[in-house]
C-alpha cells in the first residue's frame, strides 16, 4: 500500500516549485487524489512520474 503524500512531501522528493507541482497535477502527469479540500499524491504516483522522466531522457 502506498502512503499519501502532501505537497511539501512530494516537493522534497521531486525538486519542483509550487506552481510546477499544480501544473503537473492539472495536466495529469502526476496523478493525485482529492480528499475533502486537500489533494494528495501516492508514493507510487511519484515513482511512476520519475520513471517517465527516465524513459523520456533515454
N, CA, C and O of each residue as an XYZ file, in Angstrom:
232
protein
N       0.843     -1.175      0.000
C       0.000      0.000      0.000
C       0.894      1.247      0.000
O       1.868      1.322      0.750
N       0.562      2.192     -0.823
C       1.334      3.433     -0.928
C       0.861      4.458      0.093
O      -0.326      4.542      0.410
N       1.784      5.209      0.584
C       1.489      6.298      1.512
C       1.005      7.512      0.715
O       1.468      7.753     -0.400
N       0.077      8.271      1.289
C      -0.367      9.516      0.674
C       0.567     10.638      1.105
O       0.849     10.809      2.291
N       1.036     11.390      0.138
C       1.969     12.480      0.392
C       1.302     13.819      0.128
O       0.540     13.960     -0.829
N       1.586     14.801      0.972
C       1.074     16.145      0.726
C       2.060     16.897     -0.181
O       3.101     16.362     -0.562
N       1.721     18.115     -0.512
C       2.551     18.893     -1.440
C       3.994     19.017     -0.966
O       4.920     18.803     -1.748
N       4.195     19.357      0.289
C       5.559     19.541      0.804
C       6.377     18.258      0.710
O       7.560     18.303      0.373
N       5.761     17.122      1.001
C       6.474     15.848      0.933
C       6.839     15.492     -0.503
O       7.932     14.991     -0.765
N       5.925     15.752     -1.432
C       6.207     15.483     -2.849
C       7.341     16.373     -3.334
O       8.227     15.918     -4.057
N       7.314     17.639     -2.938
C       8.325     18.585     -3.403
C       9.699     18.298     -2.814
O      10.703     18.763     -3.353
N       9.769     17.544     -1.719
C      11.058     17.093     -1.195
C      11.625     15.973     -2.065
O      12.840     15.854     -2.228
N      10.729     15.151     -2.624
C      11.151     14.035     -3.472
C      11.448     14.468     -4.900
O      12.355     13.942     -5.545
N      10.675     15.430     -5.386
C      10.858     15.973     -6.744
C      11.150     17.463     -6.574
O      10.268     18.209     -6.148
N      12.340     17.905     -6.889
C      12.690     19.319     -6.657
C      11.999     20.267     -7.651
O      12.588     20.686     -8.647
N      10.743     20.589     -7.352
C       9.948     21.484     -8.193
C       9.307     22.544     -7.306
O       9.217     22.381     -6.090
N       8.872     23.608     -7.917
C       8.198     24.677     -7.194
C       6.710     24.416     -7.061
O       6.166     23.468     -7.626
N       6.075     25.282     -6.302
C       4.636     25.201     -6.035
C       3.827     25.212     -7.332
O       2.946     24.373     -7.522
N       4.120     26.147     -8.214
C       3.359     26.271     -9.465
C       3.533     25.050    -10.346
O       2.564     24.565    -10.931
N       4.760     24.544    -10.451
C       5.026     23.364    -11.278
C       4.305     22.146    -10.714
O       3.814     21.310    -11.472
N       4.239     22.040     -9.390
C       3.525     20.939     -8.733
C       2.071     20.913     -9.206
O       1.574     19.864     -9.614
N       1.396     22.044     -9.154
C      -0.009     22.095     -9.567
C      -0.164     21.972    -11.080
O      -1.190     21.484    -11.554
N       0.818     22.399    -11.831
C       0.791     22.216    -13.285
C       0.841     20.723    -13.630
O       0.087     20.252    -14.482
N       1.733     19.986    -12.964
C       1.852     18.545    -13.211
C       0.572     17.803    -12.826
O       0.145     16.888    -13.531
N      -0.029     18.193    -11.725
C      -1.287     17.573    -11.302
C      -2.401     17.914    -12.290
O      -3.179     17.041    -12.677
N      -2.479     19.173    -12.694
C      -3.522     19.599    -13.629
C      -3.433     18.916    -14.975
O      -4.456     18.628    -15.596
N      -2.216     18.654    -15.435
C      -2.034     18.008    -16.732
C      -2.191     16.492    -16.651
O      -2.296     15.820    -17.677
N      -2.206     15.955    -15.433
C      -2.310     14.505    -15.272
C      -0.969     13.798    -15.290
O      -0.914     12.577    -15.151
N       0.114     14.545    -15.458
C       1.442     13.937    -15.465
C       1.793     13.357    -14.098
O       2.531     12.377    -13.998
N       1.262     13.968    -13.060
C       1.442     13.479    -11.685
C       0.048     13.204    -11.138
O      -0.714     14.127    -10.850
N      -0.277     11.910    -10.997
C      -1.619     11.515    -10.544
C      -1.827     11.894     -9.082
O      -0.913     11.791     -8.263
N      -3.020     12.325     -8.777
C      -3.335     12.723     -7.404
C      -4.755     12.307     -7.050
O      -5.556     11.958     -7.918
N      -5.046     12.354     -5.758
C      -6.397     12.088     -5.267
C      -6.810     13.255     -4.398
O      -5.979     13.876     -3.734
N      -8.102     13.550     -4.407
C      -8.612     14.639     -3.600
C      -9.434     14.044     -2.467
O     -10.336     13.236     -2.688
N      -9.107     14.453     -1.263
C      -9.842     14.025     -0.079
C     -10.298     15.300      0.620
O      -9.491     16.052      1.168
N     -11.594     15.523      0.590
C     -12.111     16.782      1.112
C     -11.622     17.923      0.232
O     -11.820     17.908     -0.983
N     -10.989     18.900      0.841
C     -10.463     20.044      0.093
C      -8.987     19.901     -0.213
O      -8.401     20.758     -0.874
N      -8.377     18.816      0.265
C      -6.930     18.641      0.094
C      -6.614     17.643     -1.007
O      -7.403     16.739     -1.283
N      -5.461     17.809     -1.631
C      -5.021     16.940     -2.700
C      -3.753     16.224     -2.255
O      -2.845     16.832     -1.689
N      -3.706     14.904     -2.525
C      -2.572     14.085     -2.143
C      -2.063     13.303     -3.342
O      -2.797     13.049     -4.297
N      -0.790     12.925     -3.273
C      -0.142     12.130     -4.313
C       0.392     10.876     -3.634
O       0.962     10.958     -2.546
N       0.217      9.720     -4.261
C       0.743      8.494     -3.668
C       2.234      8.359     -3.975
O       2.747      8.942     -4.931
N       2.908      7.580     -3.145
C       4.325      7.306     -3.403
C       4.489      6.657     -4.769
O       5.453      6.938     -5.481
N       3.546      5.783     -5.138
C       3.612      5.109     -6.436
C       3.497      6.105     -7.588
O       4.177      5.956     -8.603
N       2.644      7.116     -7.441
C       2.500      8.129     -8.489
C       3.790      8.914     -8.666
O       4.158      9.253     -9.791
N       4.482      9.209     -7.565
C       5.775      9.902     -7.645
C       6.782      9.009     -8.360
O       7.511      9.470     -9.238
N       6.822      7.741     -7.987
C       7.733      6.790     -8.623
C       7.451      6.666    -10.119
O       8.379      6.649    -10.927
N       6.178      6.581    -10.487
C       5.802      6.491    -11.904
C       6.218      7.743    -12.666
O       6.700      7.650    -13.795
N       6.037      8.909    -12.061
C       6.427     10.160    -12.709
C       7.938     10.188    -12.952
O       8.386     10.562    -14.036
N       8.719      9.796    -11.953
C      10.173      9.786    -12.088
C      10.602      8.771    -13.144
O      11.515      9.046    -13.923
N       9.963      7.608    -13.183
C      10.268      6.601    -14.193
C       9.984      7.136    -15.592
O      10.736      6.872    -16.530
N       8.899      7.885    -15.723
C       8.572      8.502    -17.010
C       9.619      9.500    -17.455
O       9.884      9.637    -18.650
N      10.217     10.199    -16.504
C      11.297     11.141    -16.839
C      12.514     10.371    -17.355
O      13.154     10.780    -18.324
N      12.823      9.255    -16.696
C      13.948      8.422    -17.135
C      13.744      7.919    -18.552
O      14.672      7.926    -19.361
N      12.515      7.478    -18.857
C      12.210      6.959    -20.180
C      12.268      8.065    -21.235
O      12.720      7.826    -22.355
N      11.821      9.258    -20.894
C      11.843     10.372    -21.852
C      13.274     10.798    -22.161
O      13.570     11.244    -23.269
N      14.156     10.659    -21.177
C      15.549     11.064    -21.364
C      16.331     10.048    -22.206
O      17.354     10.383    -22.803
N      15.839      8.804    -22.245
C      16.566      7.748    -22.948
C      16.373      7.788    -24.434
O      16.928      6.955    -25.152
